[in-house]
């Protein structure tokens, strides 16, 4: 009797990659393969890559080298965004590795394991997949923008983590001047709302109590389905169809939003929802108008975001607010940075991810004049991180004064989880709630990074 193929998946980068890795894992498991947590015993190792920064590509290279040392006999497959735009380079660096571009990741759902080298398996031609660019028979990858005429066919029934991710949108056609994503994931496409409702219902029924709605650019959701549809319409439908059964038992969290989505309709939907967590994460990047224009993000300004945050407090008296911030963009002056710093000071941020600008080949910004020296970028990043740290501490103190927090328990020691405001909570009463459940807790204190809680009884 043939032994089932063992596979191991390493996921780098964003929540969308996490979702797609889960879908591939489920597809391979359904066909008789077995996932292993130990790469040393795997027949096939899949590395789902990211290319958004130079650091992400360096992490990919290091991961592939490490995995190849741990298991030199395994068939290693690199897929994802780096495989899309750096396919030839990766094939040269790792000649015994199969390179499957992001535009063809979906085809991994149906390929037999092990692949036994793409050339021998006859990897499908470009005409077999809606005319999307393909890896050729030697595993080489075309380095051009993929097309995405329909939503990729990934779906899941469970999730490897306690808080599940559901992909509702893919691709982007905005073309920010610093961003490589349009070259890696192609045109903006949206998932049919009914499919999203069904998947979230499956996840709730399987025991997941928090689902994160994710996309590459949620501002572009719906445009390809109906010119009058947007992301807020999807949230209304989710609340209408899932709210009656799951309000108070399950919840939805929104991943990164474009500030251009924030307006009266957003406030109406958020205020009426029975499922959405009172927390938002904004792709701010900068809060200096001159820098935003050079980034190709002049469709919003700091005053729009400050006004929205003020109005949001009328419907959510307490809410978590996170942000992505990019410092050292070409041409960013000391004055520009100070404008961003001052506006960050005004915003009720509870956390932020601060990134130094990373020069990405093929993007307009890579050729801009006024490239900021690395030491200055590092200095500016530290200033913002210190500011955000102080804000986070104040937010944790505020949460510690509340009467109740509802926590989705995660795996790990000490027992911990995430509350509705997207703050980490640690159980200090010796209880060990089951991972994944939604637990009512009472805050009893806090540190700079988490809130101490005890389980509420009755």
Protein Blocks (a to p, Z undefined) as FASTA:
>chain_A
ZZddddddddehjfklmmmmmmmmmmmmmnopacdfblklpfbdcddddfkbmklmmmmm
mmmmmmmmmmmmbccddedjklmmmmmmmmmmmmmbccddfklmmmmmmgccdekiakln
opacfklngoiacddfkopacdbddddfbccfbdcfbdfbfbdcddfbgcjfklpakbck
lmmnopaddddfklmmmmmmmmmmnopabdcdddfblmlgojlmomkbcfklmmmmmmmm
mmmmmgokaccddddddfklgcfklmmmmmmpckbccbddddfkpacfklmmmnopambc
fklmmmmmmmmmmmmmbacddddddehiehiafklmmmmmmmmmmpccfbdcddddddde
hiaklmpghiacfklmmmmmmmmmmmmmmmmmmmmmmmmmpmbdcddddeddddddddfk
opacddfehpacdehiacddddfbdcfkbccddddeZZ
